């Protein structure tokens, strides 16, 4: 992603659960940010000329053998630095302060005691100074030249700063919502201590990215795999703004869609953008490829492979229809987002939680070069870009839907009958959520069919042996973390009653009340 002339804050990732969230919070302060590995050398870091550096948290102890450390040379570069949690401790150790295992572990909400009324980082904190802690070791002595500005019961030094050196650190996590005024702490570091300008917005992202897309694609033809969701729609609209009629959108009806999605793509998206659209009916192809396949990773890889094969065939048809015997489609646009990259093992220190069809499920013999203009954006940023591009609310605020479709919401193998059952149950859940006016409060609402599970029930005065379904309403800001959404009981009751009445193959409706982590939003 091109940052143009914008300042960049680099977040050094020490294996933190929240490294990407830190980057997102920096962007909310209108400063561009990227996550880089903690293994980046001081010379490499200096070459990137960051406007500031933030050291993330992490699971290690600074005194463990092999624990990641901060090169003291970082602090000789004159770059403003903020340390958070483990990053705070590593910063302390690198600068000659003291970190010790005091036995005063703190996890969760903790009261913060202010030690200095002149702190820039913690200025204007009110009586409620609750912060979010997650640490075992603690800083017991600040480095020379740093002022201790806060403490807690388990952390003698919970925050320090040196305005002259433009450096500060906190033991707690200002990036999480549980820390009162946490965003303001990040902003004070960026704006007041580091002296950065607020020069990054989704509006100037569009300008920068259009230039980047033009440079990448040039005069070549490009196709976009359009799913009807916000990610691919915004990616397509952005590429069309850059290269116009060089783009052809390809909508693959793989038979794994929810009710009404085919029609939505044909009407809403085309009406809003005027983009060229090619529809490919590949239902039989995908169902044949998925026959008797129940392993979720195998499903994802099959769907990713078949998507690409269909795109390749569609690309050849696009060239033929254009009457260009020597032409070719060189690029494939995908709506890959940053969480997709992270969860596919592409983020710093990230485990491969699941293969995403945009990232980890592509075949090795891919004929296209990829164009992924949204690869470094979070979902809320993508939506704002879409609004700036003039896409309709029906597309912008649509709940996220996975590229592999209903195939990964069926626990077990996929066939037409199971898809029909799940499609009907899903439609009921979405209708009732909309009727209750709750669409805007829910991030995503998967309905999962436990196809390989049967449960006893009573329907129509007779014993049944039907499928259970799981309702999975979740609340989130960016899909990196999520919690189950507390839907009103009367709404849940209506959904359950309607599903068991209208979908006879289902005789039990359950509710998933797991947060992320430890669970993922989708079951597969």
N, C-alpha and C positions, 0 to 999 in steps of 0.2 A: 504494500500500500504506500503510495507516494505521500510524503508529508510536506512536500513543497518547501517553503522557507520556515515552516513552523518549528518552534522549539520542541524537543522530544525529551520526555522523562523516561529513563530506563528503570524498570523494576527488576532487580536481581532476584531470581527465584531460588530459594534455598529448600525447595520441596514443600512449599506451603500449600495448604488447602485453599487459601484465599489469594494467591498471587495474582490470578486473573481479575479478582474482584478489586484489588488495589489499583490495577491498571484502569479498570472501569471507573473507579472513583476519581482518579486523576482526570480522566476525560470529562467527567461531569463538572469538573472545575474549569473546563474549556482549555485544557492543556493536553496535547497529544502524548500518548504513552505506549510503550511496548514492553513485553516481558522477554527477558534474556536469561540464559543459564548463569548460575553463580560461578561457573567455571570459566567465564569470559575473563581474559587476562586484562590487566590494567592498560596495557598498550592497545589492545583491541577496543576496550571501552573508550579510551581517550580518542582513538581514531574516529569514533562515531560522534564525538562532540556533543554529548548529552547536555541539556540545560540543567539537569539534576538527576540524582540517583536515589532510588528507594530500595532498601534492603528488606526483603520479605521475611515473614516468619518461617518456621520449619520444625521438623520433628526431632532434630538432634540436640545433643548437649555439646556446648563448645569445647568441653574437655574430653569428649569421647575420641578414641582413636579413629582417625579417618573422617572426623566431622568436618563439614565445609567451613572454611575460614574466609575472612575478608583480608585482602592484601592491604597492608598499611599504606602502600603507595597510592591507593585510591584517594587518600586524604591529602596527598601532596599535589593533586591536580587542580585544586581550587574550585572543584565542582560541589555545589550544595548536596548534602546527603541527609536522608532521614532513615533511621533504623526502626524497624517494627518487630517486637517480640524477639525471636531468635536473631533477627538482623540487628536489633538493639544490643543484644548480648555480644554478638560477634564484633560489632562496631566498638563496643566497650573494650573487649580483649585486644583488638588491633591497636587501640589508642592508649593502652597502658592502664586502663581501669581494672576493676576486679569483679569477676563473676564467680558465684559460689552456689553450692547446693545447700540452702539454708534449712531445708525441710519444710519451708512454708509454701507449699504448692497452692496455686490458685487456679480454679477453672470456673468459667461462667461469669455472671454479673458480680462486680466487685466495686466497693466504694473507694474513690480516689481522694486522697488528702493533698491539697495544694500546699506547696512549701515556699512558693515565691509569688508575690503579687505583681511582679514585673515580667512574668513569662510572656513571651510573644506567642509561642505555640498554644498555650492554654489560656490565653486572654479571654476575659468575659465569660468564663464558665460559671454557671449559676450554682444554686445550692445543690441541685441534683447532679452529682459528679460520678454517676455510675458508668463504669467501663467494662469491657469484655476481656477477661483474662484467660490464658491457657499456657501455663508455664510451670516448670519444676524448679530449675535454676533461677537465680535472681542476681541483679547487679547490686553489689554492696558498696562500691565506691566508684564515683564517676571519674572519667579521665581528667587530667589537669586542664584547666581552662574552661570546663563545663560547669554550668550552674544546675544544681538539682532543683527541679521545679515541682515534683510530685512524688508521693510514696503511697503504699498500701500496707495492709497488715502483713502480707507475705513478700513484699518487694520494697526494701529500704530505699531503693532508687527506682521509681516507676517512670520517671521522665527526666531528661536533662536537655540542655541546649547551650549552644555557643553562637550567638547572633553574629559575632565578628567572623567566625569561620563558616557561617551559613550552614551549620550542622545541628541536628537535633535527633532525639530518639525517644521512643516510648515502649514500655513493656507490654502494654495492652494493644488491642486491635481496633484502631479508629475506623477501619474500612467496613466493619460489620454494623448492622443497624442497631445492635444492642448497646453500643457505646453512644451515650448521649452526646450530641454535637460532634460525632466522629468526623463527619464530612467537613465541618468547619475547621477541625484540627488539620486535616490534610490541606485544606485551602490556605490556612495560615502559613503552613510550611511553604507551599508553592508560591503564594503571592507575597507574603510579608517577609519570610526568611530568605527564600531563594530569589525573590524579586522577579518572578516570571510573569509574562503577559498572558492574558486570556485570548489566545489567538487561534484556537481550534474549535470548529463547530461542524455539524454534519453538512451545513451549507457549503463551507469551503472544502470539505471532503469531496463533495460532488465535483467541484471544479478541478481539484487535483486528480481525482480518479478518472475523469473523462479524458484528461491529457494523457494519463498513463495507459488507458485502454486504446486510445488512438495510436500511441507509440507502439504498443504491442501488436495490434491487429493490422495496422496499416491499411492496405487495399484488399486484404483477404476476406473471404466469406467466413461467417461464423454462425453456429447454431447454438441454441440454448435449450436445455432440458427443462421445460416448463411444467411444474406440478400443480399449479393453482395456488400454492402457498405463498406467503409473503416473501420468503427468501428468494426463491427463483424469480418471482414477479419483479422484485426490486432490482435484482441483478440484471434481468432482461431489460428493464426500463432504463437502467444506467448505461448498459452497452448500446442500446438503441440511440440514446442521446449522444453517444460518442460516434457511432459509425452508421446510424440510420438504416437504410435498406440492405446493408451488408449482412444484417442479422435476420435469421429465420428462427422463429420459436417452434420447437417440436414438443407437442403434448402427447405423451405415450399413455394410452388407456390400457394399463396392464391388468385390469380386472380386480385390483386391490384397493380401489378407491372407495370413499364413503358416498352415501347417497347424495346426488345432486352436484358432485364436483366436476364432472365432465361439462355440464351445462354452464357452470360458473366460469370456467376458463374460456369457453367460447363466447360468452357475453361480456362479463365484467372486464376482463383484462384487455381484450381486443378493443372494446369500446373506449377504454381509458387511454390506450397507447397507440392504437392503429397499427400495431406490429403485425408482420406477416406470421401467420400461424399454420402449421402443418400438423394434422391430427393423425396418429397412427393407432389403429386398433390391433393390439398385441395380446389380448386377453388369453387366447388359447395357448400362445407361445409361453407365456409366463406360468400358467397353471400346469402345463406339461412339464416344464423345467422344475417346478416345485413339488411335483407329485411324490408323495410318501416321504418328504423331507420334514423332519421335526426339529432338528438342531438349529437354534436361532442364528448362530454365526454362519452356518452353511446357507440358511435362507438369505441372509443379507448379501453374502458373496454371490450367490446365484442371481439375485435381483440386480445387483450392481453390474454383473457381467452381461446380463440380458439387456439392461438399459443401454450399455455402451454399444452392443451389437446392433440394437435397433437404431441408435443414433447414427452409427456408421452407414447403415442402409438408407436412412432418411437423408443423410448428407449426400450420398450418391444420387438420390432422386432429386434433391434440390439443384444440384449441378445440371442434371439432365433436363429438368424443367426450365432452367435458365438458358438452355441451348448452347452451353459453353463446354465443348467436347474436351478441352484441355484443362478445364478448371477443377478446383477442389475446394472442399471446406476444410480449413486448416485448424480452426479453433472451436472448442466446446466451452460454453459458458455454464458455470454451475453456481448455485446459491450457497456455497459452503460458508459457514460462519465460524467464528473463533471457538465456541464451545464444541463444534463438530471436530475441529482439529485437535483440541485438547483431549477429548474423550476417545479419540482414535489413536492416542499415543503420540500425537504430533506436538504436544506442548512440552515445555521444559520439565523433565522429571515426571512426566505424566504416564500413568499406567494405561495400557490398552484396554479400556473398559468394554468397548464394543467397536466393531468395524462399522464405520459410517459409509453408506454407498457413495457419498461424494469424496471420501478420503481413503479409507482403508479397503474398500471393496472393488477398486478398479482393476481391470485385467492388466497384465504386464505388457501385452501387445497392443496397447491403446494407440489408435491411429491419429488422435487429435492432440494438440497442445491445449492445456487448460487455461481458461481465463476465469479467475475467481475474484471478482472485484470486492466482495464482502468478506473475504477470508479473515480479516482482522477486526471485524465489528461484532458487537454484541447485539442481541435481538432488539433491544429497545432503540439502539442506534440505527439499525436497519429500518425499523418502522418510521423513525424520524426522516431518514433519507427518502423513504417512499412517499411520505407526505410532501416533502419538498419537491419531489418529482411529479406530484399531482395524481398519484394513484388513489383510487376510491377507498373509502373507509372499509367497505366490505372485504377488500383484500388486505389492507393494512392491519386491521384488528382481528383477522381470522386467527383462531387458535393454531399453534404449531401442529403440524401433522408430519409424521416421519416419511421420508422418501420411499422406504420399502412398504409403506401403506399398512393395510390391515393384516398383512402377512405376519407382522411381528406383534400383532395384538391377538393372534390365535396361538395358544399354547398347544402345540401339536402340529400335525401336518395340515396343509392348506388344500381345500377343494371348493368347488362352487357352492355346495350345500352349507359348509361352515361359513363361508363368506356371506352368504345370504342371511344366515342367522345373526352374525355379528353386525352386519350392515343395518339390519332392522333394529337391533338393540341400541346401537350407536345413535341412530336417528332419533329414537325416543329420548335418550339422555340429552342430546343437543336441543331438541325442541323444548323440553321442560326447563332447561337452563336458560334459554332465551326468553321463554314465557315468564320466568321469575325475575328477569332483568339482571341476571348475574354474569352475563358473558364477560363484562369488563373487569370483574373481580377475580376471574379464573384465568390462570395462565394456559392451562391445558387440561383436557378432560378425556383421557383414554378410557375406553371400555374394552375390557379384556375377556375373551372367551376361553374358558378352560376346556378346550375341546377333548382332551384326553381324560377328563375327569367327569364322573357321573355322580349325581346325588339323588336320593329318594325324595319325592315330593307328593303332594296330593293336589290334583287339578281336575275339576269337574267331577268330584266325588270318586275319583279313581286314583290308584297309585301310579306315580310316574317315576321314570328314571332318566332325568334330563340333565342338561348342562348347567353349571353355574357360570355367572359372569361376575366380573369385578369392576366396580366403579373406582376410578382413580383421579378424582379432581385434585389438582395441585395449584398452589399459589407460588409465584416466583417473580423475580425481576429480570433474570437473564439466563435461567436454566442451569447455571453452574451449581446453585443450591436451590432447594425447594422444600416446601412443607405441604402437607395435605390440607386441602381447603375445607373449612368447616361449613359445609352447606347446611341450610336450614333443614330440620327433620321433615317438615312437610314436603319440601322439594324432593328429598331422597325417597320419601314414601310414595309420591306420585310416580317417580321414575321406576321404582321397584314394581309397583302395581301394574303400570302400563306394560312394562317389559314382560312380566309373567303372564299377563292377560293376552298380549298381542303377539308374543313370540312363543308359541307352544313348546318349542324344543328347550326353552329355558325355564327352570323351575326354582331357581335360587339366585338372589342378587346379593352380593357382598360388597363391603367398602374397604379399600386399602388406606390405612392410616399411617403409612410409613413416610418419613421425611427423606430427603436426599442431601447428604448421605444419611444413612447407609444404603438406602435403596436408590435405584435410578427411576426416572420419570416413567419410561416405558418398561414393561416387564422383560422384554427380550432385546 
